[in-house]
Structure formats: C-alpha cells, structure tokens
Amino acid sequence: MKSFGEYLNEEEYTPQKGTQMGSNEGGIHTDSKGGKHYIKHYRNGDQAKVEALTGKIYQHMGIHTLNPRHEMVNGKHSVVTKYNDNLKPMAPHHFEKLDSKQAHQIGRMYHAATLTKNWDIVGLEHDNIMKNHKTGDLHAIDHGGSFHFRAQGAHKDYDAGIGEHQSLRHNDQASGHVFSHVFKKHPEAEKSGLDSVRKIDDNHVHGLFKNSGLSNWKELHHNFNERKKKLLAHYGE
C-alpha cells in the first residue's frame, strides 16, 4: 500500500510560498488527481496523533473540522487535511457579529476545548476558527495544542480538572474575547453547546482513544471522562 506522500505531485510537494499556517512546517500540496491538501509536519509524531484524535472527538461532538488524519508523508509524521477554498479567516470583530447558529457552534467548541484542554481553540490571532463563506458554518482547525501538548509542541499536564472552563474566558486572551462576548450576546449558546457533551457516546470515544496510536491513551481517556463528569456536574447534571 502506498503512503500518502507517494500520491503527491512531487513538483508541488515543496510548500508554496505563503501557504504555511501555524508554527509547524506545512503547506498546500496537490495529489495525482489534482486534489488540494494541506499537509503539516510534526517533529513529534505523538502531537500529530493528538491532533487527529482531537479532530475525531470534535466531529463526534458535532463540530465542523477539516477532518485531520495522521499520515506518514515521505518519512515524516504529518497531519493531512483536504483543502477547502470556501474557508476564510475571521478577524476579531467578526466574532461580535455572529448569528444564533454560529453562536451555538461556538458553544460546542467551548465545551470541547475544556474537555480536551485545548488552550489554542481560538488561536492567538483568532486564526483557529474559520468561516465557510458558502454555508456560514464555523470550523475549528489546528488542534495540535490539545491534551498534553502546547501548540508549539511543549509538554503540558493533562489532568482531570476543568480549569479551562474559566481560563478560556479570561478577557486578556483571544479565547476570552470570543467566548465572553458570544455568551453575553447569546447566553443560550453556552448551555445549548452542552448538548454535545451529553450526547457523547462513551464506547465510540473509547475506541477513538484506543486506536489513536498514543501509548498513554488509557490515561488520557480516563481524564477525559473525568472532565466530562465534572463539566456536566458544574451545570447541575
């Protein structure tokens, strides 16, 4: 079976100028059928696996993602996503003008970020949430800063607490600007987003952790479940 890298047009495999997004090496590439993909290389393979796992969890929770998957591309641990020309970056002021549907999508992202300890859910420059200009849907991208990784690859502890439930709302951070403003304008979005937590299929998520390729998946899964219990308890459930 060929690796993904062997299907790429090698003339376009070198990242095109200006196409890198985020702090890791990456760029837009074309496969043999003309399909465009964004490929990001990680120095630590486990961080690529974490990004793919997080994306699967978010999708299960009803969050639009780029469907990231972990692949070996020309010998490098990589995250591969299909490039979507309809997705455009958002500026900070765009988050102050969301409609009700988009606010509910932000609510789901907020709770998912708490469960996965994704401090970078919004991005330092509000660049980890993109808008589909055809559908209006918001997409969460770039999940490499989840669980026991910081965005640039440094380690952080992934425990069973839910401190992010508060820290993600600090107004001195990009995430605080988004979540605090959205929940003030759309207070129902915070609790409606909790539906995505209630509807988590524990057996399905167990399988996602088990098949992630991470050696510490059992510990991560345990703390994820504990966070889920505490988050629901915070809202009286």
N, C-alpha and C positions, 0 to 999 in steps of 0.2 A: 504494500500500500504506500503510495507516495505521500510525503509530507506536504503540508500546505504550501511551503516555500517553493516546492518544485512545480507548482501550478502557476507561479507568478511570472509575468513578463520581466525577465531579468534586466532589460534595459530601463525599466521603470522601478526596479526594486530599491534603488538608492532613493531615500526620501526626497521629495521635491522641495525646493526652497520655499520656506514659509508655511509648510504643511504640518510641522510638529506642533502637537497640542500637549501641554503639561510638561513635567520636568523630566520624563524618561524619553529615551531615544525612540523616535517613531515618525511615521509619515504615511501618506496616501500611496497605495500601490494598485496595480492593475493585474487581474488574473488573466489566464489564457483566453477567456471568453469575453474579455472587456469589462468585467465587473470591477468596481472600485471598492477597496477595503482600506480601513485604517489599521495599521499594524504597529503595536508599541512593544518594544523590547524591554525586558526587566533583567537587571543584574542578578536578582534573587528570584528563582523560579517560584518560591512559595508565595511571593507577592502577586505574581501572575495568577496563581491558583486562587488566591484570596479574591482578586478582582472578578474572576469568572464565577466563583461561588456566590459572591455578593450580588452579582447581576442576576443570577438564577433565583436567589431569595427575593430580590426586589420584584422580579417578574411575577413570582408566585403571589406576592402581595398586591399585585395589580398596578405596579409602577412601570411606566414605559422606560425601557433601556435600549441600548444598542446591541443587546444580546451578546455580550462579550464571551469569548471562549478561549481557553488556554490551548496554545498550539506550540509545537517546536518548529520554528521557521529558520531554516539554514543554521541549525545547531543552537539557536537562541530561544530561551523561554520567552514566549510572546503572548500578547492578548490581541486577538483578531476580532474586528467588528466590521459589518458591512457599512460602507459609507453611504450616508443619506444626505443628498443635496438639499432636502427640504428643511433640515435642521439648521437653525441660525442662533448665534449667541444672543444673550439677553444683557441689557445694561441694567444697573441698579434700579433706575426709575421705572423700568418695565414691571418690576415686582409690585409696584404700588398701584398698578392698573389691571390686576388680574380679575377675570370674571369668576363666577362661583365655581364652575367646573375646574378651572385651573387652581383655585384655592384649595379645593378638595384633593387635587393631585399633590399639592404642596403638603397637605396634612398627612398623606400617606408617606411621603418622603421623610417627614419629620420623625414619625414613629419608627420607620425602618432604619433611619440613621441612629436612633437611640439604641435599637436592638443590636446593630452591627458596629456600634461605636465609630461611625463614620464622621469624623470631625470635618471632613472636607466635602460634605454633601453639596454645599452651595459653591465652594471654591473661593479662594482669597479674592478673586476679581469677579465674583458672581458668574464664573465661567463653567461650572459643572452642572448647570441646568440649562438646557437648550429648548427652544420652541420650534415645533413643527409648523411652518407657516401655511401648510395646506389644511391641517386639521385643528390647529390651535393647541394641541396637546403638548404638555411639558415632559421632557425626557431627562432622566438622571443619567449622567455619563461619568466615566472615570472613577471607579470605585476602589482604586488601589490603596486608599488611605483608611481602609476598614479593618475591623478586628484588631490584630496585634501589629499592624503596620501603620506608620505615619505616611503621608502622601509621598514623601521623597525617599522612603524605604527604611527609615529608622524604626526601632522597635518601640512599641508602647504596650502596656499591660492591658489585656482584655479580661476584665473581671466580671462579676455577676451584678455589679451595681448599675444604676441608671442615672448617673450624674449628668449625662448628656441631655437628659430631659430638661435640665435647667441651663446648662452651659451653652447649648445650641441657640439659646435665646438671648444671650448677652449682647447688648446693643453695640458694643465696641468691636464686634465681629461681623463679617458678611452674613453669616448664618443668622445672627440675631436680627440684623436689618430685615432679612426676608421673613423669618418666622414670626417675629414680634409684630411686624407691620401687617402681614397677611391675617394673623389670628385676631388682631384688633379690628380689622375691617370686615373679616369673615369669621366671627367667633365659632360658628358651627363647624368650620373646616377641621378644627383640632379634634373634636370628638368623632366626626364622621370618618376621619382618617384612621381612627382606632378600629374601625370595622376590618381593616386589612390585617390587624393583629389578631382579632378574634377568629378570623377565618383561616388562619394558618393551619395547614394540615401537618400535624407533628410527624406522621410517618413519612410524608413526602420530604419534609425538610431534613429529617434524619438521613434519608437517602442522599440528599444533596451534600451533606457534610461527609458522609461515609465515602462517597465517590469523588470527593474533591481532590484527592491525591495528597492531602495535607497529613503529615504524620501526627499532628496534635488535634485532629478533627474531633476526637471524643471530648477533650477539654473545651474546645470552642463550642461544640454543640451543647454541652451541659450549661455553660454560662449564658448562651443564647436563650435556652429555655428558662433559666432563672430570671433573666432580664424580661422576658415575655411575662412571666408571672408577676413580677414587681410592677411592670408598666400597667398591666390590667388592674392590679390592686390599687395603684395610685388613683385610678378613676373609679374606685369603689366596686371593682368586679373580681 
